[in-house]
Amino acid sequence: MSLPVVFLVLFSAALLAAGEIRYSEIRSDDRTIIPFDEFGFTHRGQLELNVTQLSLSGPAPDPSTLSKVGFFLCTRDAWIHVLQQIEDSEINCALGSDAVQKVFTFDRLPNPTTSEFNFLYPETDANQYTLVFANCLPQLKVSMNVRSAMYNLEGGKSNRRDYLSIGKTVLPRVYFLFSLVYFILAAVWINILYKKRLTVFRIHFFMLAVVLLKTLNLLCEAEDKSYIKRTGSAHGWDVLFYIFSFLKGITLFSLIVLIGTGWSFLKPYLQDKEKKVLMIVIPLQVVANIAQVVIDETGPYGQDWVTWKQVFLLVDVVCCCAVLFPIVWSIKNLREAARTDGKAAVNLMKLTLFRQYYIVVICYIYFTRVVVYALETITSYKYLWTSIVAGELATLAFYVFTGYKFKPEAHNPYFAVDDDEEEAAAEQLKLEDEFEL
Ligand SMILES: *[C@@H]1O[C@H](CO)[C@@H](O)[C@H](O)[C@H]1NC(C)=O
């Protein structure tokens, strides 16, 4: 896929549904349960429902039975309880359970032909809720356009609205702080490049580009989240954010591959198989980014959410495995070279560096994928931001490690080795061979 097409896809997907105020269209739907959105309320939360173009089709329902059709809020624990109640035949409709908070049932419509209504529901019980629509009349089909906005009121008298879930409300500040840190990193790196300009390779400029893209990416994410926090919609910052995410994703994975191959500081060219890895990783990153946009914008109850989530996970796993190959190849080559060309110490230094890099890449991947996900699952909805901070800290550590270990060196290691070190290194390599390490 060419780059303009990708941007077009990213752009149009972002325009579809931007922000935390959601617009959903329901057309002739007879599902018993339609989940909408999840939100963490403080004790000053509010839910705003605006329903338009409402029409009920099917055999004309008795107005009194319409109490079995409507919106409710429900926590995860309460939902498990409701399912249990339904299984035990205590109730036959989720709206009949006392564990859910009824927001609006259709028997409250002024008359059956009403086609629109607005409703404001104050939520004083702080918790994480899902907004759900239930339709327990088997033959009734519902069509409607729903605008749902969930927010918390903050401040004393000003009653400002905060459209970010309680666990995410500090995110704009978090992202902004991290973007500052990366900005400083970029400045430090430029300084290093200038001071060591005689030993700078092309890869070092590439690393600078990755750090700058990461800075811009975080800055846009901070701005995006802060707009959503204040207004409930993203005002186009999400588009910039997705564009920088996309560029950052591609450059970061390429950088890991290029460093893994030793390109530009060990050798000036790429082998065919190394190029193939890049040719696999880059298009997969394009797919991963499109999947990410769809996942973010449709919310967990969108029709294709699960499919895209699976696509994203699969592609991500493949990318993560693919970037490890070049490092393994380099380690193998360096061991061969150490045995044959008689410069054991120099090669051992490089070998150690590449082995460390291999382990750090694995730790980075494992931490940002598995540990962050686990944290997200186990932390309370109020502290959702902690898993994001953990992930960003791991990423930061990875960037700093990579920069530190592969920075331009003023001293050529070839001249810095004396005979003792050479002997010791040769000895170690021999030992390693014996134990097949
Ligand atoms: C939606 O409903 C709320 C609550 O009744 C109302 O204050 C608001 O103006 C409505 N918004 C729109 C866009 O109709």
The ligand as a Gaussian input file, in Angstrom:
#p B3LYP/6-31G(d) Opt

LIG

0 1
 C      -28.766000      16.172000      25.180000
 O      -29.482000      16.011000      26.369000
 C      -29.104000      16.876000      27.433000
 C      -29.856000      16.471000      28.670000
 O      -31.232000      16.565000      28.538000
 C      -29.325000      18.328000      27.017000
 O      -28.932000      19.197000      28.043000
 C      -28.503000      18.605000      25.768000
 O      -28.744000      19.911000      25.280000
 C      -28.831000      17.595000      24.672000
 N      -27.895000      17.772000      23.593000
 C      -28.236000      17.744000      22.311000
 C      -27.147000      17.880000      21.321000
 O      -29.395000      17.607000      21.950000

